[in-house]
């Protein structure tokens, strides 16, 4: 664990991650993707670094995935 001069720690330094959040915009903008955003923020605060932008899926929208 890395302890910085300001007292903060980065126990996840060197950890890389990706997040994909699934939510519904029908619940309102305050709650939409709240968990994915919170986890992303906390991981970065603890020293981890994302390997890509956070993905977001919206269950309230219709997607056509025919092949």
Buried (B, 14 or more C-beta within 10 A) or exposed (E): EEEEEEEEEBEBEEEEBEBEBEBBBEEEEEEBBEEBBEBBEEBBEBBBEEEEEBEBEBEEEEEEEEE
